[in-house]
Amino acid sequence: MDEENKKVYEAEDIQKILKIGKNKVYDFLEDVYSNTHFFKVIKIGKLYRVPKKSFDDWLNSEE
């Protein structure tokens, strides 16, 4: 599946978009998941999935 048709981002995608390290992205996603702020994070075992629309809306918000 090409990047444009993805419905969810993986941790590695968020890492590249935000230009942060691997440990930092996992800490960030765990924080967002635990505190349910910023955008939606789905955790499946040790894997994180972030709905693309939720993340993109947060990233592009003016606030």
HELIX and SHEET records of a PDB file:
HELIX    1   1 GLU A    3  ASN A    5  5                                   3    
HELIX    2   2 ALA A   11  LEU A   18  1                                   8    
HELIX    3   3 LYS A   22  ASN A   35  1                                  14    
HELIX    4   4 LYS A   52  ASN A   60  1                                   9    
SHEET    1   A 3 VAL A   8  GLU A  10  0                                        
SHEET    2   A 3 LEU A  47  PRO A  51 -1                                        
SHEET    3   A 3 ILE A  42  ILE A  44 -1                                        
END                                                                             
